[in-house]
């Protein structure tokens, strides 16, 4: 009886540890200084979007959810639209990624995503639809917004929050350190990104599970 009890405890312990290891492995796929995980997905315009097709260009991946108050903060203030306009004018590819699952907050189809961007004056290079969450989970995307920067060689050089003040107040934008702008300043100067990995903040991504 004692042996059976001990065996059962061991099995339960191992079973309990499996999700942790699985989660760690999934998040480890997007590491600073390593090749950014490849993906091919449908864009909001119905065309296929492949990260590999942008090799030779800097790419920003911005996880978004138009119903999240933190995302609303950065769009209604004009903060993210201005970043998109500024850096796409310099040849940067800026991709929004929507990982909200069907029937979850923030899930939209392609035409709706394009229409919403029109309302909020957003000018990304494209919108990637990720309703099954595969891309988001591969990158370890946790919140909206959550941003990743991939350099022209395909290496991940930044991942984290948009800035240093985790609030939903527009008044905090001017006071915060904008990590995206700082990262681009370092890249433009040929420096290693000083704040390469920061803590993201916002609404949790509404994955299917």
DRENDO-1510 file (C-alpha; in Angstrom, 1 decimal, always signed):
<recs>
REC; n; res; u; v; w
REC; 1; UNK; +0.0; +0.0; +0.0 .
REC; 2; UNK; +2.8; +2.4; +0.9 .
REC; 3; UNK; +4.6; +1.7; -2.4 .
REC; 4; UNK; +1.4; +2.3; -4.4 .
REC; 5; UNK; +0.8; +5.6; -2.5 .
REC; 6; UNK; +4.4; +6.7; -3.1 .
REC; 7; UNK; +4.0; +5.9; -6.8 .
REC; 8; UNK; +0.8; +7.8; -7.1 .
REC; 9; UNK; +2.4; +10.8; -5.6 .
REC; 10; UNK; +5.3; +10.6; -8.0 .
REC; 11; UNK; +2.9; +10.4; -11.0 .
REC; 12; UNK; +0.8; +13.3; -9.8 .
REC; 13; UNK; +4.0; +15.4; -9.2 .
REC; 14; UNK; +5.2; +14.7; -12.7 .
REC; 15; UNK; +1.9; +15.4; -14.3 .
REC; 16; UNK; +1.6; +18.7; -12.4 .
REC; 17; UNK; +5.1; +19.7; -13.7 .
REC; 18; UNK; +4.3; +19.1; -17.4 .
REC; 19; UNK; +2.4; +22.3; -18.1 .
REC; 20; UNK; +5.2; +24.3; -16.6 .
REC; 21; UNK; +7.8; +22.7; -18.9 .
REC; 22; UNK; +5.6; +23.0; -21.9 .
REC; 23; UNK; +5.0; +26.7; -21.2 .
REC; 24; UNK; +8.7; +27.3; -20.7 .
REC; 25; UNK; +9.6; +25.6; -23.9 .
REC; 26; UNK; +7.0; +27.6; -25.9 .
REC; 27; UNK; +8.2; +30.9; -24.5 .
REC; 28; UNK; +11.9; +30.1; -25.0 .
REC; 29; UNK; +11.3; +30.2; -28.7 .
REC; 30; UNK; +11.5; +34.0; -28.8 .
REC; 31; UNK; +14.8; +35.0; -27.2 .
REC; 32; UNK; +16.8; +38.2; -27.6 .
REC; 33; UNK; +19.8; +37.7; -29.9 .
REC; 34; UNK; +18.3; +34.6; -31.5 .
REC; 35; UNK; +16.4; +34.2; -34.8 .
REC; 36; UNK; +12.8; +35.4; -34.4 .
REC; 37; UNK; +10.4; +32.5; -34.8 .
REC; 38; UNK; +9.2; +32.1; -38.4 .
REC; 39; UNK; +5.5; +32.3; -39.2 .
REC; 40; UNK; +3.1; +32.4; -42.1 .
REC; 41; UNK; -0.4; +33.5; -41.5 .
REC; 42; UNK; -3.4; +35.1; -43.2 .
REC; 43; UNK; -3.4; +38.9; -43.2 .
REC; 44; UNK; -6.5; +41.1; -42.7 .
REC; 45; UNK; -6.5; +41.8; -46.4 .
REC; 46; UNK; -6.8; +38.1; -47.2 .
REC; 47; UNK; -3.2; +37.7; -48.4 .
REC; 48; UNK; -0.6; +35.5; -46.8 .
REC; 49; UNK; +1.9; +37.2; -44.5 .
REC; 50; UNK; +5.3; +35.5; -43.9 .
REC; 51; UNK; +8.0; +36.9; -41.6 .
REC; 52; UNK; +10.7; +35.4; -43.8 .
REC; 53; UNK; +9.6; +37.6; -46.7 .
REC; 54; UNK; +10.7; +40.7; -44.8 .
REC; 55; UNK; +14.3; +39.6; -44.3 .
REC; 56; UNK; +16.6; +42.5; -44.8 .
REC; 57; UNK; +14.1; +44.9; -43.1 .
REC; 58; UNK; +13.4; +45.7; -39.5 .
REC; 59; UNK; +10.1; +44.4; -38.4 .
REC; 60; UNK; +7.9; +45.4; -35.5 .
REC; 61; UNK; +5.3; +42.9; -34.2 .
REC; 62; UNK; +2.6; +44.6; -32.1 .
REC; 63; UNK; +0.0; +42.5; -30.3 .
REC; 64; UNK; -3.2; +44.4; -30.2 .
REC; 65; UNK; -6.8; +44.2; -29.0 .
REC; 66; UNK; -9.0; +47.2; -29.8 .
REC; 67; UNK; -11.2; +46.6; -26.8 .
REC; 68; UNK; -8.4; +46.7; -24.3 .
REC; 69; UNK; -8.2; +49.9; -22.2 .
REC; 70; UNK; -4.4; +50.0; -22.4 .
REC; 71; UNK; -4.5; +49.7; -26.2 .
REC; 72; UNK; -7.2; +52.3; -26.4 .
REC; 73; UNK; -4.9; +54.6; -24.3 .
REC; 74; UNK; -2.1; +54.4; -26.9 .
REC; 75; UNK; -4.4; +54.7; -29.9 .
REC; 76; UNK; -6.8; +57.5; -28.8 .
REC; 77; UNK; -3.8; +59.5; -27.7 .
REC; 78; UNK; -2.2; +59.0; -31.1 .
REC; 79; UNK; +0.9; +57.4; -29.5 .
REC; 80; UNK; +1.0; +54.1; -31.4 .
REC; 81; UNK; -0.3; +55.6; -34.7 .
REC; 82; UNK; +2.5; +58.2; -34.5 .
REC; 83; UNK; +5.1; +55.4; -33.9 .
REC; 84; UNK; +3.7; +53.5; -36.9 .
REC; 85; UNK; +3.8; +56.5; -39.2 .
REC; 86; UNK; +7.3; +57.5; -38.0 .
REC; 87; UNK; +9.0; +54.2; -38.5 .
REC; 88; UNK; +7.2; +52.9; -41.5 .
REC; 89; UNK; +8.3; +56.1; -43.2 .
REC; 90; UNK; +11.9; +54.9; -42.5 .
REC; 91; UNK; +11.3; +51.5; -44.1 .
REC; 92; UNK; +10.3; +49.6; -41.0 .
REC; 93; UNK; +7.6; +46.9; -41.5 .
REC; 94; UNK; +5.1; +47.3; -38.7 .
REC; 95; UNK; +2.7; +44.3; -38.2 .
REC; 96; UNK; -0.2; +44.2; -35.8 .
REC; 97; UNK; -1.0; +40.7; -34.6 .
REC; 98; UNK; -4.4; +39.8; -33.3 .
REC; 99; UNK; -4.4; +36.6; -31.2 .
REC; 100; UNK; -7.8; +36.9; -29.6 .
REC; 101; UNK; -9.7; +33.7; -30.1 .
REC; 102; UNK; -13.2; +33.5; -31.6 .
REC; 103; UNK; -15.9; +34.7; -29.1 .
REC; 104; UNK; -13.2; +36.3; -27.0 .
REC; 105; UNK; -12.6; +40.0; -26.4 .
REC; 106; UNK; -10.8; +41.6; -29.3 .
REC; 107; UNK; -11.5; +38.9; -31.9 .
REC; 108; UNK; -12.3; +40.4; -35.3 .
REC; 109; UNK; -12.3; +39.2; -38.9 .
REC; 110; UNK; -10.0; +40.8; -41.5 .
REC; 111; UNK; -12.4; +43.5; -42.9 .
REC; 112; UNK; -13.3; +44.5; -39.3 .
REC; 113; UNK; -9.7; +44.9; -38.4 .
REC; 114; UNK; -9.1; +47.1; -41.4 .
REC; 115; UNK; -12.1; +49.2; -40.6 .
REC; 116; UNK; -11.1; +49.6; -36.9 .
REC; 117; UNK; -7.6; +50.8; -38.0 .
REC; 118; UNK; -9.3; +53.4; -40.2 .
REC; 119; UNK; -11.3; +54.7; -37.2 .
REC; 120; UNK; -8.2; +55.0; -35.0 .
REC; 121; UNK; -5.9; +56.4; -37.6 .
REC; 122; UNK; -3.6; +53.4; -37.5 .
REC; 123; UNK; -1.1; +52.9; -40.3 .
REC; 124; UNK; +0.6; +49.5; -39.8 .
REC; 125; UNK; +2.2; +47.8; -42.8 .
REC; 126; UNK; -0.2; +44.9; -42.2 .
REC; 127; UNK; -2.4; +43.0; -39.8 .
REC; 128; UNK; -1.7; +39.4; -39.0 .
REC; 129; UNK; -4.7; +37.2; -37.9 .
REC; 130; UNK; -3.8; +34.6; -35.3 .
REC; 131; UNK; -7.1; +33.3; -33.9 .
REC; 132; UNK; -5.7; +30.0; -32.9 .
REC; 133; UNK; -2.9; +31.8; -30.9 .
REC; 134; UNK; -0.1; +29.8; -32.4 .
REC; 135; UNK; +2.1; +32.8; -33.3 .
REC; 136; UNK; +1.3; +34.5; -30.0 .
REC; 137; UNK; +2.2; +31.5; -27.9 .
REC; 138; UNK; +5.4; +30.8; -29.9 .
REC; 139; UNK; +6.6; +34.4; -29.2 .
REC; 140; UNK; +5.4; +34.2; -25.6 .
REC; 141; UNK; +3.2; +37.3; -26.2 .
REC; 142; UNK; +1.3; +38.0; -22.9 .
REC; 143; UNK; -0.5; +41.3; -23.1 .
REC; 144; UNK; -2.0; +43.9; -25.4 .
REC; 145; UNK; +0.1; +45.8; -26.3 .
REC; 146; UNK; +3.2; +43.6; -26.3 .
REC; 147; UNK; +5.9; +44.5; -28.8 .
REC; 148; UNK; +8.8; +42.7; -30.5 .
REC; 149; UNK; +11.4; +44.1; -32.8 .
REC; 150; UNK; +13.2; +41.9; -35.4 .
REC; 151; UNK; +16.4; +43.3; -37.0 .
REC; 152; UNK; +17.2; +43.0; -40.8 .
REC; 153; UNK; +19.2; +39.8; -40.1 .
REC; 154; UNK; +16.1; +38.2; -38.6 .
REC; 155; UNK; +17.3; +38.4; -35.0 .
REC; 156; UNK; +15.0; +39.4; -32.1 .
REC; 157; UNK; +16.5; +42.6; -30.6 .
REC; 158; UNK; +13.6; +43.8; -28.4 .
REC; 159; UNK; +10.6; +42.3; -26.6 .
REC; 160; UNK; +8.4; +43.9; -23.9 .
REC; 161; UNK; +6.3; +46.8; -23.1 .
REC; 162; UNK; +5.7; +50.0; -25.1 .
REC; 163; UNK; +6.9; +52.2; -22.3 .
REC; 164; UNK; +7.9; +52.3; -18.6 .
REC; 165; UNK; +4.7; +53.4; -16.9 .
REC; 166; UNK; +2.1; +50.5; -16.7 .
REC; 167; UNK; -1.1; +52.5; -16.6 .
REC; 168; UNK; -4.2; +53.0; -18.7 .
REC; 169; UNK; -3.9; +56.8; -18.3 .
REC; 170; UNK; -3.1; +58.9; -21.3 .
REC; 171; UNK; -1.5; +61.5; -19.0 .
REC; 172; UNK; +1.4; +59.1; -18.3 .
REC; 173; UNK; +2.5; +58.7; -21.9 .
REC; 174; UNK; +4.6; +61.9; -21.9 .
REC; 175; UNK; +6.3; +61.0; -18.6 .
REC; 176; UNK; +7.2; +57.5; -19.6 .
REC; 177; UNK; +10.4; +56.2; -21.3 .
REC; 178; UNK; +9.2; +54.9; -24.7 .
REC; 179; UNK; +11.1; +51.6; -25.0 .
REC; 180; UNK; +10.3; +51.3; -28.7 .
REC; 181; UNK; +11.8; +54.7; -29.5 .
REC; 182; UNK; +14.8; +54.0; -27.3 .
REC; 183; UNK; +15.3; +50.6; -29.1 .
REC; 184; UNK; +15.2; +52.3; -32.5 .
REC; 185; UNK; +17.6; +55.0; -31.4 .
REC; 186; UNK; +20.1; +52.3; -30.3 .
REC; 187; UNK; +19.7; +50.4; -33.5 .
REC; 188; UNK; +20.2; +53.6; -35.6 .
REC; 189; UNK; +23.4; +54.3; -33.7 .
REC; 190; UNK; +24.7; +50.8; -34.2 .
REC; 191; UNK; +24.5; +50.1; -30.5 .
REC; 192; UNK; +23.1; +47.0; -28.8 .
REC; 193; UNK; +19.6; +47.7; -27.5 .
REC; 194; UNK; +20.1; +48.8; -23.9 .
REC; 195; UNK; +16.6; +47.8; -22.7 .
REC; 196; UNK; +16.3; +44.7; -24.8 .
REC; 197; UNK; +13.8; +42.9; -22.6 .
REC; 198; UNK; +11.2; +44.7; -20.5 .
REC; 199; UNK; +8.1; +43.8; -18.7 .
REC; 200; UNK; +4.9; +44.1; -20.9 .
REC; 201; UNK; +1.7; +45.5; -19.5 .
REC; 202; UNK; -1.9; +45.7; -20.6 .
REC; 203; UNK; -4.8; +43.2; -20.9 .
REC; 204; UNK; -4.0; +39.5; -21.0 .
REC; 205; UNK; -4.2; +38.1; -24.5 .
REC; 206; UNK; -7.5; +36.3; -24.9 .
REC; 207; UNK; -6.2; +33.0; -26.2 .
REC; 208; UNK; -8.5; +30.0; -26.8 .
REC; 209; UNK; -7.2; +28.2; -23.8 .
</recs>
